[in-house]
Amino acid sequence: MMTTIGYYTPFKPLGFHLPSGDLTIATGLQDFLEDCGYLIIHPSRLRTRWIFWKPWLWPIVVRDRLRSLRMLRQAHFRLWLTYHAYYKSPDIIGPWVCQRLGIPYIIFQGIYSTRRKKNIKTLPGYVLNRRSLIQADHVFSNRKEDLLNLRRLIPDDRLTYIAPGIDSGKFTFDADARRELRQSWEISENTPVVLSAAMFRPGVKADGLIWTIKACAALHRQGKPVQLVIAGDGKERKTLQDLSESLLSGSVRFVGKIPRDRMYRFYSSGDIFAFPGIRETLGMVYLEAQACGLPVVAFHNGGIPEVVLDKITGFLTPLYDMRAFTEAITRILEDVTLRRKMGEAARWHVRTAHDIHLNYRQIDTIIQQVCRVCLDNKRHSAEGRGRLRAYLEIATDGKTDDR
């Protein structure tokens, strides 16, 4: 029979108004599970970011716990799956519901850090998140660094590493899109185009775009005819445009926010994808760009080395080393043979190591295993209660009390 999954994303609900890599992963996971035949329901859309310091939201927790309980009770067989639980946004609904229903509890992208118990601001979140991780029947991690930390708390038989993936079939090179976009931007086929994409929000995203703008400006000063095209939007748009106008006047174009299902066209228009990815946990844009045949230039930090092969599908440069970052872009742009070789390697890398349909098969397998164990435990428990009742009936000559 069809298994119903109560799918919960405490960090950001699906359909959140600001796009991000987290939402991309969460949506991709849901799409995969639905393709496998699971019925997905959303018991709660409550965002629990710092909720332990927001008492006005606690009544909503009670409401959503009770509502989730009612929703899942109606399903024939069910389990709870939480995406992205960590100290800032712990799952405080799923564990409570699963305990009362006796159903499996699974976490995808669980994160554990003991540093958070040393700070009074993060201690409540640390305690709540630790409790949910311990209760989980299985925890999946898509970052090797997170997996190492989780092993300090959870035994290996309840942990699985799942390499990040995308639907590579939706990100392929489109020659017609390349020609169409370059014509609309008035950029000739012979002009090297550097692409970058990110949310224009304060912090590391805007800083990364500033870094890319300055790197291309350095090439521009050297007389190299490079064009920079940036996709995205947000609060820092004017700041980024003003900087670009002063450093790269006439050689940069902002194309705004592009729907994800149209991003393959954007990637097809360029020759290289450059974005530092300061403290980037994974960076799904790197997988998307590589799938379309673009070499990548980024910083060697965070989770980027898990999705980009240094010196094979691009270059990963030391953190905050402008010279190395600029030289990496220059080398790929000027060496056409290297650029094509890296582009082909990038395409092959995504299709063989980061295709969601290949990587996520293990999730389906483990979900089925966890469900079988849960059913077996319930059956054995029921049989045990039956044997105990029979024994009591014999011992009391059938005079048992049903109270």
Secondary structure in CASP SS format (residue, H / E / C, confidence):
PFRMAT SS
TARGET T0000
AUTHOR 0000-0000-0000
METHOD secondary structure of the structure
MODEL  1
M C 1.00
M C 1.00
T E 1.00
T E 1.00
I E 1.00
G E 1.00
Y E 1.00
Y E 1.00
T C 1.00
P C 1.00
F C 1.00
K C 1.00
P C 1.00
L C 1.00
G C 1.00
F C 1.00
H C 1.00
L C 1.00
P C 1.00
S C 1.00
G H 1.00
D H 1.00
L H 1.00
T H 1.00
I H 1.00
A H 1.00
T H 1.00
G H 1.00
L H 1.00
Q H 1.00
D H 1.00
F H 1.00
L H 1.00
E H 1.00
D H 1.00
C C 1.00
G C 1.00
Y C 1.00
L E 1.00
I E 1.00
I E 1.00
H C 1.00
P C 1.00
S C 1.00
R C 1.00
L C 1.00
R C 1.00
T C 1.00
R C 1.00
W C 1.00
I H 1.00
F H 1.00
W H 1.00
K C 1.00
P H 1.00
W H 1.00
L H 1.00
W H 1.00
P H 1.00
I H 1.00
V H 1.00
V H 1.00
R H 1.00
D H 1.00
R H 1.00
L H 1.00
R H 1.00
S H 1.00
L H 1.00
R H 1.00
M H 1.00
L H 1.00
R H 1.00
Q C 1.00
A C 1.00
H C 1.00
F E 1.00
R E 1.00
L E 1.00
W E 1.00
L E 1.00
T E 1.00
Y E 1.00
H E 1.00
A E 1.00
Y E 1.00
Y C 1.00
K C 1.00
S E 1.00
P C 1.00
D C 1.00
I C 1.00
I C 1.00
G H 1.00
P H 1.00
W H 1.00
V H 1.00
C H 1.00
Q H 1.00
R H 1.00
L H 1.00
G C 1.00
I C 1.00
P C 1.00
Y E 1.00
I E 1.00
I E 1.00
F E 1.00
Q E 1.00
G E 1.00
I C 1.00
Y C 1.00
S C 1.00
T H 1.00
R H 1.00
R H 1.00
K H 1.00
K H 1.00
N C 1.00
I C 1.00
K C 1.00
T C 1.00
L H 1.00
P H 1.00
G H 1.00
Y H 1.00
V H 1.00
L H 1.00
N H 1.00
R H 1.00
R H 1.00
S H 1.00
L H 1.00
I H 1.00
Q H 1.00
A C 1.00
D C 1.00
H E 1.00
V E 1.00
F E 1.00
S E 1.00
N C 1.00
R C 1.00
K H 1.00
E H 1.00
D H 1.00
L H 1.00
L H 1.00
N H 1.00
L H 1.00
R C 1.00
R C 1.00
L C 1.00
I C 1.00
P C 1.00
D H 1.00
D H 1.00
R H 1.00
L E 1.00
T E 1.00
Y E 1.00
I C 1.00
A C 1.00
P C 1.00
G C 1.00
I E 1.00
D C 1.00
S H 1.00
G H 1.00
K H 1.00
F C 1.00
T C 1.00
F C 1.00
D C 1.00
A H 1.00
D H 1.00
A H 1.00
R H 1.00
R H 1.00
E H 1.00
L H 1.00
R H 1.00
Q H 1.00
S H 1.00
W H 1.00
E C 1.00
I C 1.00
S C 1.00
E C 1.00
N C 1.00
T C 1.00
P C 1.00
V E 1.00
V E 1.00
L E 1.00
S E 1.00
A E 1.00
A C 1.00
M C 1.00
F C 1.00
R C 1.00
P C 1.00
G C 1.00
V H 1.00
K H 1.00
A H 1.00
D H 1.00
G H 1.00
L H 1.00
I H 1.00
W H 1.00
T H 1.00
I H 1.00
K H 1.00
A H 1.00
C H 1.00
A H 1.00
A H 1.00
L H 1.00
H H 1.00
R H 1.00
Q C 1.00
G C 1.00
K C 1.00
P C 1.00
V C 1.00
Q E 1.00
L E 1.00
V E 1.00
I E 1.00
A E 1.00
G C 1.00
D C 1.00
G C 1.00
K C 1.00
E C 1.00
R H 1.00
K H 1.00
T H 1.00
L H 1.00
Q H 1.00
D H 1.00
L H 1.00
S H 1.00
E H 1.00
S H 1.00
L H 1.00
L H 1.00
S C 1.00
G C 1.00
S C 1.00
V E 1.00
R E 1.00
F E 1.00
V C 1.00
G C 1.00
K C 1.00
I C 1.00
P C 1.00
R H 1.00
D H 1.00
R H 1.00
M H 1.00
Y H 1.00
R H 1.00
F H 1.00
Y H 1.00
S H 1.00
S C 1.00
G C 1.00
D C 1.00
I E 1.00
F E 1.00
A E 1.00
F C 1.00
P C 1.00
G C 1.00
I C 1.00
R C 1.00
E C 1.00
T C 1.00
L C 1.00
G C 1.00
M H 1.00
V H 1.00
Y H 1.00
L H 1.00
E H 1.00
A H 1.00
Q H 1.00
A H 1.00
C C 1.00
G C 1.00
L C 1.00
P C 1.00
V E 1.00
V E 1.00
A E 1.00
F E 1.00
H C 1.00
N C 1.00
G C 1.00
G C 1.00
I H 1.00
P H 1.00
E H 1.00
V C 1.00
V C 1.00
L C 1.00
D E 1.00
K C 1.00
I C 1.00
T C 1.00
G E 1.00
F E 1.00
L E 1.00
T E 1.00
P C 1.00
L C 1.00
Y C 1.00
D C 1.00
M H 1.00
R H 1.00
A H 1.00
F H 1.00
T H 1.00
E H 1.00
A H 1.00
I H 1.00
T H 1.00
R H 1.00
I H 1.00
L H 1.00
E H 1.00
D C 1.00
V H 1.00
T H 1.00
L H 1.00
R H 1.00
R H 1.00
K H 1.00
M H 1.00
G H 1.00
E H 1.00
A H 1.00
A H 1.00
R H 1.00
W H 1.00
H H 1.00
V H 1.00
R H 1.00
T H 1.00
A H 1.00
H C 1.00
D E 1.00
I H 1.00
H H 1.00
L H 1.00
N H 1.00
Y C 1.00
R H 1.00
Q H 1.00
I H 1.00
D H 1.00
T H 1.00
I H 1.00
I H 1.00
Q H 1.00
Q H 1.00
V H 1.00
C H 1.00
R H 1.00
V H 1.00
C H 1.00
L H 1.00
D H 1.00
N H 1.00
K H 1.00
R H 1.00
H H 1.00
S H 1.00
A H 1.00
E H 1.00
G H 1.00
R H 1.00
G H 1.00
R H 1.00
L H 1.00
R H 1.00
A H 1.00
Y H 1.00
L H 1.00
E H 1.00
I H 1.00
A H 1.00
T C 1.00
D C 1.00
G C 1.00
K C 1.00
T C 1.00
D C 1.00
D C 1.00
R C 1.00
END
